[in-house]
Amino acid sequence: TGDGAPAGAPSPVFVFPGQGAQWSRMGLELADAFPVFDDALRECAAALAPFVGRDLRVELAGGLGRVDVVQPASWAVMVSLARLWESFGVSPAAVVGHSQGEIAAAVVAGALSLEDGARIVAERSRVIGERLAGRGGMASVALPAETVRERVAGFGDRLAVAAVNGPSSTVVSGEPTALDELLAALEGEEVRVRRIAVDYASHSSHVESIREELLDVLAPIVPRSATVPFYSTVTGGLLDTEQLDAAYWVRNLRQTVEFEATTRALIADGLSAFVECSAHPVLAVGIQDSGATAVIGSLKRHDGGRDRFLAGVAAAWASGLTVAADALFHRPGARRHPLPTYAFQR
């Protein structure tokens, strides 16, 4: 086809995870290597500036501990990674996001302006930090969702199933003491569990206490019809993005993240190849277990430079996705080298 892609090669689903993929200095090395990524990061920083009053690059170089720091920074990196993939001819056939990752997905799909995406991620994380931080916790449990729902039922509102990521990947959130009790029992049964590094309980009854405040601070956003299909992990399928108003983003924080169901809906619609636009591929295993044919990562924790990203581009091409390989050579300093004249064998 002239661009290194097989004729009729498909486009993938762009995936945007929630909190957990972050690491200090994520994206900074990539910004030095690719002007497209650097420009996108600057645009995200400008959109965030009215709400956060901090330098994005300084925050990326820091510890990324507080929720009102890590979520805007992660959003900026995810949006910029999507733009970098697009510069290599890898365009999304659809988008899907996990929890706060839906904000980046909506921007990339064209459902939200960059400014509205910045407002949602900055203002919502600020309210979480001020009202919910220090009151809760979350943990990943390697059991099917129905089994986990049975185990948390006895805790009432103290615990909830926060997310269903795959056939045996479920997240629980709620009160710290209740979470301690549940995890101790599961570890005694040799069930694999992992604490998530947050001190609040998204996707639980805790969110009810900030509902009205969130509706107020997010009221100015103006969602619109997307140019790319948007699959919602709130509803579990394709969604008209004009519905992504303030109330939707409260539901996104309050309700269970139906990531597995949405992944299966995408696959049922013929979209079985996925590119995770994140600083670390935290959703890849759940996507693979749900029946995907290919899952390509962008970066890895503490391995986020030019070579790591290009390895992902190569993996995308090897998986049969559309890739404009020539984009790599249209950069300052790029040179072509002639091949040896003897014949290659094996």
SVG drawing of the C-alpha trace seen along z (x, -y; Angstrom):
<svg xmlns="http://www.w3.org/2000/svg" viewBox="-27 -30 53 51">
<polyline fill="none" stroke="black" stroke-width="0.4" points="0.0,0.0 3.0,-2.3 2.9,-2.8 4.2,0.5 0.7,1.7 -1.0,4.8 -4.0,4.0 -7.2,3.9 -5.3,3.8 -7.6,3.0 -7.5,0.1 -7.4,0.9 -9.4,-0.2 -7.6,-2.8 -7.7,-1.9 -7.3,-4.4 -6.8,-3.1 -7.7,-4.6 -5.3,-5.3 -2.3,-2.9 -0.3,-3.2 1.6,-6.3 5.3,-6.6 7.6,-9.5 8.9,-11.2 6.4,-9.3 6.2,-11.0 9.2,-13.3 11.7,-11.2 9.1,-10.7 8.6,-14.5 12.3,-14.9 12.1,-12.3 8.9,-13.2 7.8,-16.8 4.2,-15.5 4.0,-14.2 5.8,-17.3 3.3,-19.6 0.3,-17.6 1.6,-17.7 2.0,-21.5 -1.6,-21.8 -2.8,-19.6 -0.8,-21.7 -2.4,-24.9 -5.9,-23.4 -5.2,-22.3 -3.6,-25.6 -6.8,-27.5 -7.8,-24.7 -4.6,-23.4 -2.2,-26.4 0.8,-24.1 3.5,-23.3 2.6,-19.9 6.2,-19.0 7.3,-19.7 4.4,-17.5 5.4,-14.7 9.0,-14.8 7.7,-14.6 6.2,-11.8 2.7,-11.8 1.2,-10.9 -1.9,-13.1 -5.0,-12.3 -5.4,-15.9 -1.8,-15.6 -1.7,-12.1 -5.1,-12.2 -4.5,-15.4 -1.0,-14.3 -2.1,-10.8 -4.9,-12.4 -2.3,-14.6 0.0,-11.7 -2.8,-9.4 -4.2,-12.1 -0.6,-12.8 0.1,-9.2 -3.0,-8.9 -1.8,-11.8 1.6,-10.2 0.0,-6.9 -2.1,-8.8 1.1,-10.4 2.2,-6.9 -1.0,-6.2 -2.5,-4.2 -6.0,-5.7 -8.7,-4.4 -11.6,-2.4 -13.2,-3.1 -12.2,-4.2 -12.8,-2.8 -11.7,-4.1 -11.5,-2.7 -12.8,-5.1 -11.0,-8.4 -9.5,-7.0 -12.9,-7.7 -12.1,-11.4 -9.1,-10.9 -11.2,-8.6 -13.9,-11.2 -11.4,-13.8 -9.6,-11.6 -13.0,-10.5 -14.0,-14.2 -16.8,-14.0 -15.2,-16.6 -13.0,-19.6 -9.5,-19.5 -10.6,-22.3 -13.7,-20.4 -11.6,-17.2 -9.2,-19.3 -12.0,-20.7 -13.5,-17.3 -10.2,-15.6 -8.9,-18.6 -12.0,-19.6 -13.2,-16.1 -9.8,-15.0 -9.7,-18.2 -13.0,-17.4 -11.9,-13.8 -8.7,-15.0 -10.5,-17.5 -13.5,-15.3 -12.7,-11.6 -8.9,-11.2 -7.9,-9.4 -11.3,-7.8 -11.1,-4.7 -9.0,-2.2 -9.1,0.1 -7.7,3.5 -7.5,5.9 -8.7,9.5 -8.0,12.4 -11.5,13.8 -14.6,13.6 -16.9,10.7 -19.8,12.8 -17.6,14.6 -16.3,11.3 -19.9,9.8 -20.8,12.8 -17.8,12.2 -18.5,8.4 -22.3,8.8 -21.9,9.2 -20.1,5.9 -23.1,3.8 -22.2,0.3 -18.7,0.7 -17.4,2.5 -18.4,2.5 -17.3,4.1 -15.6,1.1 -14.5,2.6 -14.7,5.8 -11.6,5.8 -11.6,9.4 -12.9,13.0 -10.7,13.2 -9.8,9.6 -12.1,7.6 -11.5,4.4 -13.0,3.8 -13.3,0.4 -14.6,-0.9 -13.7,-1.4 -10.0,-0.6 -10.9,1.7 -13.4,3.7 -11.0,4.0 -8.3,5.2 -10.7,7.9 -11.7,9.1 -8.1,9.2 -6.8,11.1 -9.5,13.8 -8.7,14.1 -5.0,14.3 -5.6,17.0 -7.3,18.9 -4.3,18.2 -6.3,15.9 -4.0,13.3 -4.8,9.8 -3.0,6.5 -3.6,3.2 -4.0,0.2 -2.1,-2.9 -5.0,-5.2 -6.5,-6.4 -10.1,-6.9 -12.9,-4.7 -14.1,-5.4 -17.1,-3.5 -18.6,-3.0 -21.2,-4.7 -18.5,-7.3 -19.1,-9.1 -22.7,-10.0 -21.3,-12.6 -19.8,-14.7 -22.5,-14.2 -24.0,-17.7 -20.6,-19.4 -19.5,-17.5 -22.6,-18.3 -22.0,-22.0 -18.3,-22.2 -18.8,-20.1 -22.0,-21.9 -20.2,-24.1 -19.0,-21.2 -20.6,-20.8 -20.5,-17.2 -21.0,-16.7 -21.3,-13.8 -18.1,-11.9 -16.2,-11.4 -14.9,-8.1 -17.2,-5.4 -17.2,-5.7 -17.8,-2.5 -18.9,-3.4 -17.7,-1.3 -20.6,-2.8 -23.3,-1.4 -21.2,1.5 -21.5,0.7 -21.6,-1.9 -22.9,-5.3 -24.2,-8.5 -21.6,-11.0 -24.0,-13.9 -25.0,-12.1 -21.5,-12.8 -22.8,-15.7 -22.0,-16.4 -24.3,-13.7 -22.6,-11.1 -19.2,-11.9 -20.7,-11.5 -22.0,-8.1 -18.6,-7.3 -17.1,-7.8 -19.9,-6.2 -20.9,-3.1 -19.0,0.2 -16.6,0.0 -17.9,2.6 -14.7,3.0 -14.9,6.7 -18.5,6.4 -17.5,3.4 -14.4,5.2 -16.6,8.2 -19.1,5.8 -16.2,4.4 -15.0,7.8 -18.6,8.9 -18.7,5.9 -15.6,7.1 -13.1,4.9 -10.6,7.3 -7.3,5.5 -6.4,3.0 -3.7,0.3 -3.3,-0.8 -2.5,-4.5 -0.9,-4.6 2.4,-4.9 2.2,-1.2 -0.1,1.6 -2.3,2.2 -5.4,3.6 -3.7,5.8 -4.2,9.1 -7.9,8.5 -8.3,7.6 -6.5,10.7 -8.5,12.9 -11.7,11.5 -10.8,12.8 -8.8,10.0 -6.6,11.0 -3.9,8.4 -3.1,6.0 -0.3,3.5 1.2,1.4 2.7,-2.1 5.2,-2.5 6.3,-0.5 7.1,-1.7 10.5,-3.4 10.9,-2.5 9.2,-5.3 11.5,-6.6 11.8,-6.4 12.9,-2.8 10.1,-1.5 7.4,-3.3 8.8,-2.2 8.8,1.4 5.1,0.9 4.7,-0.5 6.6,2.5 4.4,4.9 1.3,3.2 2.6,3.6 3.5,7.3 0.0,7.8 -1.4,6.7 -2.6,3.2 -2.4,0.2 0.9,-1.6 2.4,-4.4 6.0,-3.3 7.3,-6.1 6.4,-8.6 9.5,-7.3 11.8,-8.6 10.2,-12.1 12.1,-13.4 15.2,-15.6 18.3,-13.5 16.7,-10.5 18.8,-8.9 18.2,-6.1 20.9,-3.4 21.1,-1.1 20.8,2.6 23.8,4.9 23.7,6.0 24.0,9.8 20.9,11.9 19.4,12.6 18.8,16.3 16.6,17.4"/>
</svg>
